[in-house]
Amino acid sequence: MRESLKTKFSTRQYMLSEDFEIYYYSDRCVKKIENHTHSYCEFYLFLEGKVSMVIEGEPISLKKGDVVVIPPGVFHYARVEEPKETYSRFVFWVGSSYLKSLIDQSLSYGYLVRQATENKKYRFHNDVIAFHGIQSKVFRLIEELHSERFGKEEQVTICVRDLLLILNRLGSETENPKRRREGESLYQNLLWYIEEHLGEELSLEKLASVFFLSKYHIAHVFKENTGVSVCQYILKKRLLACKEAMAGEENLTQLCRRLGFQDYSCFYRAFRREFGMSPREYRETMQRTE
């Protein structure tokens, strides 16, 4: 990732700014942070490592794509399970008064905080494509903060609002999948259909017949929204689904066919290219660490 945008880790747990602060940390052997609370809201975006977030005494194991929301006054700390592994995350602190001023303008800015405060729902998971979009907005904000370009303050304000809005939007869509499907855009319905039919045929021709549109239009809409082709997205989704399913004892050939691969050799090549090891090697690694 963008090395120049990393911040040296600090154990400081108070804000220097009244409005917001954002940091990109990636390191090993992190100094332990004791159980604590904030007077502000924390949005914690997990990238990699073996880490649990302990909230009000309850540990939550994290995986890439997780967004953890910590409202003011909630006790928490990150517990690093494997200190020798690289531990990467974004930490986004938002002052209570600043967040309230945004929520006064639109309740959309406060969805995640309401879920955390009222329902004790602290973690919201995003798939690889959605989380990539979040990362892009984080880096855009950090880059703008480091710049001296004309209109910097106005652009930073736009970036902060944009990031907060996408976090709340994705959180809402994760919690309310049925509502998301009704009356949503073609792109969002494509994502839903692919998720629900991952083990079936998902060619452009098939999607075109389902949505009564040309395959060229579908390909254009998908690439415009995600930056990757339909085929690339489906491949990544299937590989991730296979990777998660390997925790069980299902035969690898049956597993990959169940999740949409036509034969094991295609699955083997794609898996090795994506993760740097064969499916069997990955399963053996999982079994050794259990």
N, C-alpha and C positions, 0 to 999 in steps of 0.2 A: 504494500500500500504506500501512500505518499509519505515517505520518511520525513521530509522537511516540515510536515505539519504536526509531527508528534510533539507532545509536551513532556518534560521531565516530571515524573510522578512526585507529588507532594502529599503529605498526610493532612494538610490543612482541610478542615471541614467547615469553613465559613466563607461567605462570599465577600469579595472585594468590591464588586459592582452591585448596585441596587437592582438592576434589571435582569441580567443573565450572564452566565459564563459557560463556555464549552471547551472541552479538552479531549484530545485523542491520546490515549495512553497505550503503550505496547512495550512490555518488559518482562523480566523474570525476577524471581526472588523478591517479590514486592513486600515492603514493610507492612506488618499487620496493622489493620485498622480495628480499633475496639468498637463494641456495640455503641451506637450513637444515634442522635436525631438531628434534624435540621429545622431551621425556621423558614426554609424555602422548599420548593418542590424539586426533586431530582428525577431526571429521565436518564436511565442507564441502558445503553445499547451494547449488548454483548457480541463480541466478534470471535474470539477463540480462547482456548485454555480449558482447564478442568476446574470449574468454579461453582460454588453454591452461593446464592444470596440468602442470608438468614434474616427473615423479617418477622419481628415480634416473636422470636424464638423458634420459628418454623423454617427449616432449610428448603430452598428451591433449587434443584439442579438446573444449570443453564446450558443452552445450546445456541449455536449461531442463529441469529434472527430474533432472539428474545429482546423485547423491550420491557424493562422493569420500571415501574412508576412508584416513587416513594413520596407520599405527601408529607407536609410538615408535621413534626411530632411523632412520627412512626420510627421505632427503634429498628436498626438494621446494621448489617455489615457484610462485606464480601469475604467468603472463606475460600482461600485458594487450596484446592485439594492436591495439586501437583506443582509445587513451586518451581521445578526445573523446566516446566513447559512454558512457552510464550503465552502471556496473558494480555489480550488486547480488548479494548472497549472504548466507547465514547461516553463521556459524562457531561450531561447538559443540565445545568442548574438554572432555575427560573425563580426570581424573587416573587414572593407571595403577592405584593402590591401590583407588580407588573403583570402577573398572570391574571389577577382579578380585573385589572383594567381591560385586558383582552376579552375575558369572559363576559364582562359587562357589555362589550360590543357584540359578541356572538357566543352562545353557549357551546358551540362546536369546539372551542378551544379548551373546554373543561371536561370533555367526556371521560378521558382516562383518569383524571384526578377524582372525578365523582365515583367511577367504578372502584378505584382503590380505597377511597374514604368510606363509601356507603356499603360496598359489597366485599371488601377485603380482597379484591381481584388486583393483584400487583403485577403479574407477568402476562404479556401479550406476545404471542409468537407470530413471526412473519416468514413466508417462504422465501427462497433464495432470490427470486426476481423482485419481490416487494422490498426486501431488505437492501438489495442493491440500489433501489431508488432512494431509500432513506439515506444510505451512505453518501450518495451523490449530493443530496441536499446538505448533509453535514459538512462535507468537504467544501461545498460552495460557500457556506457561511464562514468556515474557518479561513478560507482563502481571502474572502472579502475583509475579514477582520485584520488580516496581515497586510492588506494592500493600502495604498495611499491614493486610490483612484478618485476621480471626480464623482461626487454624489455618494461617497462611501457610507455615511450615516444613514441615508435613506435606503440604500441597497441592503445594508445590514438589517434594518427593520423589516424589510420585505422578506429577507432570508429567514429570519427568526420566526415570523408568522407562518411562512411557508412550511418550515420544518415542524412547527407545533401542529399545524393543520393536518399534514400528512400522517403524523404519528396518531392523532386522534381519529382521523378517517379510517386508517387501516385497523386500528383497535376496534372501532365500531363495526367494521365489516367482518372482522374475525369473530366478534361476539354475536353478530346478527346476520349469518350467511343467507337466510331466506329473504330478509329484507333487501340484501344487496342484489339478489337476482332479479327482483321485480322492478321493471322499468329502468334497469341499468343500461350502460352502454354496451355495444357489441364486444368491445375488448374485455370488459368485466365478465360478461356472460361466456365468452370464450374460455377465460380462466376457470370459471366454475365448471364448464362442461369437461374440460381436459382433466381437472381434478377428480371429477366423478366417474370418468370413463378411462382412467389411465391404463388399464389392462386390455383395452379394446383397440380396434383400428382407429388411428387418429391422423390419417393422411389429410392433406389440404382438400382433396376431393371429398372425403367423408365430411369434414367440417363444413364445406360449401353446401353439401346436400342437406345437412342438419339445419343450417341457418338461412338456406335459400338465397345465398349470395355467391358471387364469383369467388373462386379461390384467390384470384389476384387482389381483390378488395380485402379479403380476410388477411392475406399476407402483408399487405400494406399497412392496415390498421394495427396489426400486432407488432410489426417492426417499429412503427412510429411510437408506440406506447412503451415498449420494453427495450428497444435497442438490439434485440436478438430476433432471429427468425422463429416461426412456429416450431419448426423441426428441432432447432437447438433447445428451445424451452422444454419441449416434451421429453427430449433425451435427458436433460438435466433432472427433470422431475422424476422420471423413471429410475435413473441411477440413484437419486437420493432415497427414493422409496425402497429400492432393492437394498441399499446400504443399511437402512433402518431395520428392514425385515431380516437381515442376517443375524440379528440377535437370537432368533429362533433356530430350530433345527431342520427347517425345511430344506430339501434337496435344492442345490443351487440352480440346476437346470430347470426344475419345476418353478422355482421362485422367479427366475427371470422371465419365463414364458407367461407366468400369471400376471406379471406387471408390464407386459406389452412387447417384450423382445421376441423376435421370431426364432432365434436360435442362440445357443450358448456362446458360440464363437463371436458373434456380433456384440453380445453383452460383455464378454471377456475383454475385447479390444477397447470398447468404450469405457469400461470401468477402470482399466489400467491407465488409459490416457487421462481420465478425470482425476483419479485419486493416487496415482503413482505406485500402485501395487495390484496384484491379481485379486479376484474375489476370495479365493481360498486363503491367500495370505492375510487379507483383511479380517476374515472370520477367525483365523487362528490367533491374530493379534488381539481381537476382542476377547477370545476365550482365555488367553493368558493373563489379561488384565482384570478379569472378573474375580 
